[in-house]
Amino acid sequence: MIARIKRALSNISRYVEMFDARSIARRMFVTNSFDGLLTTLGIVLGAHIAGIKDPVAYVGTVLGASFSMGVFSGMVATYFSERAERLRELREMERQMLHELRGSVYERAVKFVPLYVALWSGAGVVALPFVGVLPFLLLPPLGVTSVAVMVYASVAVVLAEMFLLGFYLGRVAGENPVYNGLRLLGIGSLAAAALTAVELLT
């Protein structure tokens, strides 16, 4: 059983390396995470300005939007677009080799990689927004009843996540991670201010 698991993990690693799928999945995860966090900011701030007092409403709305985006846009759309690209490459290779690659390691990789990328893409939309609304779940049991405090805590968590995304990208790029983190934090702060202004004006 253990040997079978090791073999499966080894095959997955080989498939991922064949198409440099880690870098593709990383880009999709970060991009969709940032989109999800911006959506979370918009929902939380908009609901607060609208006078929503039920913490569950904030969580339900954010998770509903995240799940919808994560499954249908983050995963399904990514899967089919990535699958189309990989199949195109497979057909092109078969044409050049004048030989079908059915049943080969390359074909198995072509089938696996789109799923791998799609899962990371969907995780980016769902995971970080969920962390962003944890204050609405964790603070009430601690005796915090002010929705405003929960909103501010949620915004702070989301902005902290944006900083960490920037920090991570800085590490990947070999640049100053703190500077990159602050840059993404600044973008998030501007977005929060703009969203608040729009909500107040409308």
Helices and strands as residue ranges (DSSP letters): H 2-18, H 21-49, H 55-68, I 69-77, H 78-97, H 105-132, H 134-138, G 140-142, H 147-173, H 177-201
